[in-house]
Amino acid sequence: MRLYLLALNPTDSVTDGFLPAAERLGLDVTVLTDDPASHHRARYPSGVEVIGCDVREVREVIGAISQHRAPDAVFSNSDHLQVQTALVADYFGLPGKDWRVALRTKNKAQLRRHLAARGADTVWCAELPPDQDPGVLPEKSQVRYPCVIKPREGVASEDVVLAEDDRELVARCARIQARRPGAALIVEEFLAGGLRTLETLGDGTGARHVLGGFRTELSPLPYFIEERLVYDPEPSPGAVVQVLAQLDALGVAFGACHTEYVVRDGRARLIEVNYRAIGDHGDLLLGGLLGIPLFERILRVHLGEPLPADLGVRTDGRARVDYPYADRAGTLTAAPEATERTLDGVRLTYRPLRPVGERHALYHTNRDYLGVLRTTGTDQAAVDRAAAEFLAAQRWEIAP
């Protein structure tokens, strides 16, 4: 059986998660990408094909597959390629997401409009068309401060920032437009409350499993960098019911979904819906913590296999993911190497994300991450203590 995997840049989710899972399932894999050179350098299992293709263009993907080998599944874990993947799967008559759902979850303005139209939730939101002067935002008189500015189809807190007044709104929109010419922005009300995630897996036929979630700790405002994720095996039932109802309103039902939401006064409100598995090593952590072949399960759904009534998920695991990140631009001159250790029942896995000697600007996003630490066990206090001790013993140095 042949799996076509659509990708932009190589990611740990694909390299360490989905491709090894495909190999264990005995699948032949062809990676379609607009950056074949980077994928040829990646640590892929032997036998994985890499073919250059404009994966953002549906017609090019269909053409590339049609002149190659017949597909049994088409899959992507990229935020940017869910609509294309859904349309290609539909063209070949293969299991996949509804492209309309993929679009309305990716397009944050469309997500807000759809939820409001369905009576699921109403969040004040205005759209700023590409390169329009933010000083003449049509709904500017209705802005509720503080407000959040973000790219309409952005990802990973890229250019997401808080504005407290008109002056900050105009200045910050203008800076984002300078960095992202041609990108549409949205301005929406700031939803206060504790930030959470819900991780789900469905097969599109009615079976949907909640895999738990994370409590997210963010950097100080006005930016929204994720500093830490703490695993929550049993999120608040009331919040879960509300989030699932909003996912139903959007039509989310197939494959993995990573949903971010806040809870305040018992009310759960969506921040964004990422119609794919959680990234930044959260998926790799879940793969071991839940005691199930998570990546294989996701791929099996795309092969048309229904999910069982009981996945057999473990709930005794406790974990957190920490992201040490740069607080200034410069060259990384010292950093810890990759580490794995187990002590008193707690397992730590540290992976560097930026090589020593590389120079970077400051982005105020997860592109500032220097490394990622996954810590797992069965006692949260022990997990927290081990993670804190490890991080305190390391040093990351950045020269101007």
C-alpha positions in Angstrom: 0.0 0.0 0.0 1.3 3.5 -0.9 1.0 6.5 1.3 1.6 10.0 -0.1 2.7 12.4 2.6 2.5 16.1 1.7 5.0 18.3 3.5 6.7 21.7 3.5 9.8 21.7 5.7 10.9 18.5 7.5 9.4 18.3 11.1 10.1 16.0 14.0 6.5 14.9 13.9 7.1 13.4 10.5 10.7 12.3 10.9 10.3 10.6 14.4 6.6 9.9 14.4 4.7 9.3 11.1 7.4 7.9 8.9 8.5 5.2 11.5 4.9 4.4 12.0 4.3 4.0 8.3 7.3 1.7 8.1 5.9 -0.4 11.0 2.6 -0.6 9.0 4.5 -1.9 6.0 3.5 1.2 3.9 5.5 2.4 0.9 5.9 6.2 1.4 6.3 9.0 -1.1 6.9 12.4 0.3 5.7 15.3 -1.9 7.3 18.6 -1.0 8.3 22.0 -2.4 11.6 21.6 -0.5 13.0 18.2 -1.7 16.6 19.1 -0.8 15.8 19.5 2.9 13.9 16.2 3.0 16.7 14.4 1.2 18.9 15.5 4.1 16.4 14.3 6.8 16.8 11.1 8.8 14.2 9.1 7.0 13.7 5.4 6.9 15.3 3.7 3.9 12.9 3.3 1.0 11.1 6.6 1.5 10.8 8.5 -1.8 11.0 12.3 -2.0 9.5 14.0 -5.0 9.6 17.8 -5.6 6.1 19.3 -6.1 4.3 22.5 -5.5 2.2 21.0 -2.7 0.3 24.2 -2.1 -1.3 23.8 -5.6 -3.9 21.0 -5.7 -3.6 20.5 -9.5 0.2 20.0 -9.2 -0.2 17.4 -6.5 -2.9 15.5 -8.4 -0.7 15.5 -11.5 2.4 14.3 -9.5 0.5 11.4 -8.0 -1.3 10.5 -11.3 2.0 10.0 -13.2 3.5 8.0 -10.3 2.0 5.1 -8.4 -1.6 4.7 -7.4 -2.3 6.0 -3.9 -3.9 4.2 -1.0 -3.8 7.2 1.3 -3.0 10.8 1.1 -1.9 12.5 4.4 -0.3 15.6 5.8 0.4 16.9 9.3 1.1 20.4 8.1 -1.3 23.2 9.1 -0.8 24.8 5.7 -1.7 21.8 3.6 -4.9 20.4 5.1 -7.2 21.8 2.5 -5.0 20.6 -0.4 -4.7 17.2 1.2 -8.4 16.9 1.7 -9.1 17.9 -1.9 -6.5 15.5 -3.3 -7.8 12.6 -1.2 -11.4 13.3 -2.4 -10.2 13.4 -6.1 -8.8 9.9 -5.8 -11.8 8.6 -3.8 -9.7 8.1 -0.6 -10.6 8.6 3.0 -9.9 12.2 4.2 -11.2 15.3 5.8 -13.9 17.5 4.3 -12.1 20.3 2.6 -14.7 22.8 3.7 -14.0 21.9 7.4 -10.2 22.1 6.8 -10.7 25.5 5.3 -12.9 26.9 8.1 -10.5 25.7 10.8 -7.4 27.1 9.0 -9.0 30.4 8.2 -9.5 32.0 11.6 -12.0 34.6 10.4 -14.1 31.9 8.7 -13.9 29.9 11.9 -15.4 32.8 13.9 -18.1 33.5 11.3 -19.1 29.9 11.2 -19.3 29.4 14.9 -21.4 32.6 15.3 -23.7 31.5 12.4 -24.3 28.1 14.1 -25.0 29.8 17.4 -22.0 27.9 19.0 -20.1 31.0 20.2 -19.7 34.6 19.2 -16.3 36.3 19.4 -15.9 39.9 18.2 -13.6 39.7 15.2 -12.7 42.0 12.3 -10.7 41.2 9.2 -7.9 43.4 7.8 -7.5 42.6 4.1 -3.9 42.2 2.7 -1.9 45.4 2.9 -4.8 47.6 3.9 -4.0 50.6 6.1 -4.8 49.4 9.7 -5.7 53.0 10.5 -8.9 52.7 8.4 -10.0 49.3 9.7 -13.7 49.3 8.9 -14.7 48.1 12.4 -12.1 50.1 14.2 -14.7 52.0 16.3 -16.0 48.6 17.6 -12.6 47.2 18.7 -12.7 45.9 22.3 -9.5 46.5 24.1 -7.3 44.7 24.8 -7.5 42.9 21.5 -5.4 40.2 19.7 -3.9 40.7 16.3 -2.9 37.6 14.3 -2.5 36.4 10.7 -5.8 35.1 9.4 -4.1 31.8 8.4 -1.1 31.8 10.7 0.3 29.1 13.0 2.4 28.6 16.1 1.9 32.1 17.6 3.6 33.6 14.6 2.9 37.4 14.7 0.3 37.0 17.4 0.3 40.0 19.7 -1.9 41.9 22.1 -2.8 45.6 21.6 -4.1 47.8 24.5 -5.2 50.8 22.5 -5.6 52.4 19.0 -2.0 53.4 18.8 -0.7 49.9 19.5 -3.2 48.3 17.2 -2.1 50.5 14.2 1.6 50.2 14.9 1.5 46.4 15.5 -0.6 45.7 12.4 1.8 47.8 10.3 4.8 45.8 11.6 3.2 42.5 10.8 2.2 43.7 7.4 5.8 44.7 6.7 7.0 41.2 7.6 4.1 39.5 5.8 3.2 41.4 2.7 0.0 40.1 1.1 -1.2 38.4 4.3 -4.6 39.1 5.7 -4.9 39.8 9.5 -7.6 39.5 12.0 -8.3 41.6 15.1 -10.4 39.9 17.7 -11.3 40.3 21.3 -8.9 39.0 23.9 -10.4 35.8 25.6 -9.1 35.7 29.1 -8.8 32.5 31.1 -6.6 29.5 31.6 -5.3 28.2 28.3 -5.9 24.5 27.6 -5.7 22.1 24.7 -7.9 19.2 23.8 -6.4 16.3 21.7 -8.9 14.2 19.8 -8.9 11.5 17.2 -11.9 10.5 15.0 -12.6 8.3 12.1 -15.3 10.3 10.4 -18.0 7.7 11.0 -19.0 8.7 14.6 -16.1 7.3 16.6 -14.1 10.1 18.3 -11.8 9.7 21.2 -10.5 12.3 23.6 -6.8 11.7 24.2 -6.5 14.1 27.1 -5.1 17.6 26.9 -2.5 20.1 28.1 -2.5 23.1 30.4 -0.4 25.7 28.6 1.8 28.2 30.3 2.6 31.3 28.2 5.2 34.0 28.1 4.4 37.4 29.5 2.1 39.5 27.3 2.0 41.1 24.7 3.3 37.9 23.1 1.9 34.4 23.3 5.0 32.1 23.3 4.2 28.6 24.7 6.7 28.1 27.5 5.4 24.8 28.9 2.7 22.2 28.4 1.5 20.1 31.4 -0.4 17.0 30.4 -3.9 16.6 31.8 -5.2 13.1 31.3 -8.7 14.0 32.3 -9.7 17.6 31.4 -12.8 19.1 33.0 -15.8 17.1 31.7 -17.9 20.3 31.4 -15.2 22.1 29.3 -14.7 19.0 27.2 -18.5 18.8 26.4 -18.4 22.5 25.4 -15.3 22.1 23.2 -16.6 19.0 21.5 -19.9 20.8 20.7 -18.1 23.6 19.0 -16.0 21.1 17.0 -19.2 19.4 16.0 -20.5 22.8 14.8 -17.4 23.2 12.7 -17.7 19.7 11.3 -14.4 18.4 12.8 -14.7 14.6 12.8 -11.8 12.9 10.9 -8.3 12.2 12.0 -6.3 14.0 14.7 -7.2 17.5 15.9 -5.4 19.8 18.3 -7.8 22.4 19.8 -6.7 25.4 21.9 -9.3 27.0 24.2 -9.6 29.0 27.4 -11.9 28.4 30.4 -13.3 31.2 32.5 -16.2 31.0 34.9 -17.0 27.5 33.6 -17.2 28.6 30.0 -14.9 27.1 27.3 -14.2 29.3 24.3 -12.0 28.3 21.3 -8.8 30.1 20.5 -8.0 28.1 17.4 -8.5 24.7 15.9 -5.5 23.0 14.3 -6.9 20.1 12.3 -3.8 17.8 12.7 -1.9 16.3 15.6 -0.3 18.5 18.2 3.3 19.5 17.3 6.4 20.7 19.0 7.1 17.2 20.4 3.6 17.1 22.1 2.7 14.3 19.8 5.9 12.4 20.4 5.2 12.7 24.1 1.6 11.4 23.7 2.8 8.6 21.6 4.7 7.1 24.5 2.5 8.3 27.4 -0.8 6.9 26.3 0.5 3.4 25.7 -1.0 3.1 22.2 0.5 3.3 18.7 -0.8 6.8 18.2 0.9 7.6 14.9 -0.2 4.3 13.5 -3.7 4.9 14.6 -3.8 8.3 12.8 -2.4 6.7 9.6 -4.9 3.8 9.8 -7.8 6.2 9.9 -6.5 7.7 6.6 -6.3 4.2 5.2 -10.0 3.9 5.9 -9.8 1.7 9.1 -12.5 2.5 11.7 -11.3 3.3 15.3 -12.2 0.7 18.0 -14.7 1.6 20.7 -11.8 1.5 23.2 -8.3 2.6 22.3 -6.9 1.2 25.5 -5.4 4.6 26.5 -3.5 4.7 29.7 -4.5 7.5 32.1 -1.9 7.0 34.9 0.8 8.9 33.0 2.0 12.4 34.0 4.1 14.6 31.9 5.2 18.1 30.8 7.0 19.6 27.9 9.4 22.6 28.4 10.7 24.9 25.8 13.7 27.0 26.7 13.8 29.9 24.3 15.9 32.9 23.3 15.1 36.3 24.8 17.3 38.2 22.4 18.7 38.1 18.9 22.2 36.8 18.4 24.4 33.7 18.0 24.0 30.7 20.2 27.4 30.0 21.7 26.7 27.4 24.3 23.8 24.9 24.8 23.3 21.4 26.1 23.5 18.4 23.8 20.8 15.8 23.3 20.1 13.9 26.5 18.0 10.9 27.6 17.9 9.7 31.1 15.7 7.9 33.6 15.9 8.5 37.3 13.5 7.3 40.0 10.8 6.4 37.5 11.0 9.7 35.6 12.2 9.8 32.1 13.7 13.0 30.5 14.4 13.5 26.8 16.0 16.7 25.7 16.5 17.6 22.1 18.3 20.8 20.9 16.4 22.7 18.3 19.0 25.2 17.3 22.7 24.4 16.6 25.5 26.1 18.4 27.0 28.7 16.2 23.8 29.7 14.4 22.6 33.2 14.4 19.0 34.1 14.7 16.7 37.2 14.9 14.2 37.4 17.8 10.7 36.3 16.6 8.6 36.2 19.8 7.2 32.8 18.6 8.2 29.2 18.9 10.9 29.9 16.3 12.8 31.3 19.3 12.9 27.8 20.9 16.4 26.6 21.7 15.4 23.1 22.7 12.6 20.9 24.0 12.5 18.8 27.2 9.9 16.0 27.5 9.5 14.7 31.0 7.3 11.7 31.8 6.4 9.6 34.8 3.4 8.6 37.0 3.7 11.3 39.7 3.3 14.9 38.6 5.4 16.3 41.6 8.3 14.0 40.7 8.0 15.0 37.0 8.0 18.7 37.8 10.9 18.4 40.2 13.0 16.4 37.7 12.3 18.9 34.9 13.1 21.9 37.0 16.4 20.4 38.2 17.4 19.5 34.7 16.7 23.0 33.3 18.4 24.7 36.2 21.6 22.7 35.5 21.8 23.7 31.9 23.0 26.9 30.2 22.2 28.5 26.9 24.4 31.5 26.0 23.6 33.9 23.2 26.2 36.4 22.0 25.1 39.7 20.3 
